[in-house]
Amino acid sequence: MNLQKLSPWNWFKSENADAPTPPSAVEPRRGELSPFLSMHQELDRWMDSVMRQFGMSSLESRVSDLPGLLQPRLDIAERDSEYVISVEVPGVEEKDITLSLDDHRLVIEGEKRQESRTDDNQLHRIERSYGRFRRVLDLPADARDEDIKASFNHGVLTVRVPRSEQARAARREIPIQ
């Protein structure tokens, strides 16, 4: 049995493949002077500190959140007979969510729509996000993708992915001596 296919981090293999490299992870180019790089990093830290003092989120959190700004958070639980995936999608209606299977990958797509406003409203601050989102989960080898079931209740999408009988049969307890 290939245990690597069952590893939890492999669920997100396809999702992270297209993600851009964050600026902080980029290696300095050859010939780039390290004093300038350290000065740039110190200036970024100072600006983040000033922004936090005025109640604004840091630049780093804004930049790092942009690709996943609307990316719903999810939990993946493993049971003997199934995997249970719970996806938080508050403010999204069931009709605005699409669940599909693409080459043993579970694709969750949807859109959080902005409610219409009248011109009478004077907005002072907008923190809520609107737009399209997409999550791609690589299913483990023991997932029976033909029997996947999904339900939606109170802003939570629950996806149940049954596991094959072979996975349960291959598992055994090892006595401790």
PEPECOR-V665759 format. One record per backbone hydrogen bond with DSSP energy under -0.5 kcal/mol. CO is the residue of the C=O (numbers start at 1). NH is the residue of the N-H. E is the energy in kcal/mol with one decimal. If there is no record, write none. Layout:
co: <CO:CO>
nh: <NH:NH>
e: <E:E>
//
This chain:
co: <1:2:3:3:4:7:8:9:10:11:12:13:14:16:22:22:23:29:33:33:34:35:36:37:38:39:40:41:42:43:44:45:46:47:48:49:50:51:51:52:58:59:60:61:62:63:66:68:70:73:75:77:77:81:82:83:83:84:84:85:85:86:87:87:89:93:94:96:98:100:104:105:105:106:106:107:107:108:109:110:111:112:118:121:131:133:135:136:137:137:140:142:143:144:145:149:151:153:155:156:156:157:157:158:159:159:160:160:161:162:164:164:165:166:167:168:173:175>
nh: <3:5:6:7:7:10:11:12:13:138:16:17:18:19:25:26:26:32:36:37:38:39:40:41:42:43:44:45:46:47:48:49:50:51:52:53:54:54:56:55:62:63:64:65:66:66:69:71:72:88:86:79:84:163:79:85:161:77:86:87:159:75:89:157:92:96:97:111:109:107:139:102:107:108:137:100:109:135:98:133:113:131:121:123:112:110:108:15:106:139:143:164:145:147:148:160:158:156:89:153:158:87:159:151:85:161:149:162:83:144:167:168:169:170:171:171:175:177>
e: <-1.0:-0.9:-1.1:-0.5:-1.0:-1.3:-1.5:-0.9:-1.3:-3.2:-2.1:-0.5:-0.6:-0.6:-1.5:-0.5:-1.0:-2.1:-0.5:-1.5:-2.8:-2.1:-2.3:-2.3:-2.3:-2.2:-2.1:-2.2:-2.3:-2.5:-2.3:-2.1:-2.3:-2.6:-2.3:-1.6:-1.0:-0.5:-2.6:-1.6:-1.7:-2.7:-2.7:-1.4:-0.8:-0.6:-1.3:-1.2:-0.6:-2.7:-2.4:-0.5:-2.7:-2.6:-2.8:-0.5:-2.9:-2.8:-0.6:-0.5:-3.2:-2.4:-0.6:-2.7:-1.6:-1.7:-1.6:-1.1:-2.9:-3.1:-2.2:-2.9:-0.6:-0.5:-2.9:-2.4:-0.6:-2.7:-3.5:-2.3:-0.7:-2.1:-1.1:-0.7:-2.9:-1.9:-3.1:-0.5:-3.2:-0.6:-1.7:-2.7:-1.1:-1.7:-0.9:-3.3:-3.0:-1.2:-3.3:-2.2:-0.6:-3.2:-0.5:-2.4:-3.1:-0.6:-2.1:-0.6:-2.7:-3.2:-0.8:-0.8:-2.3:-2.0:-0.7:-0.6:-0.5:-0.5>
//
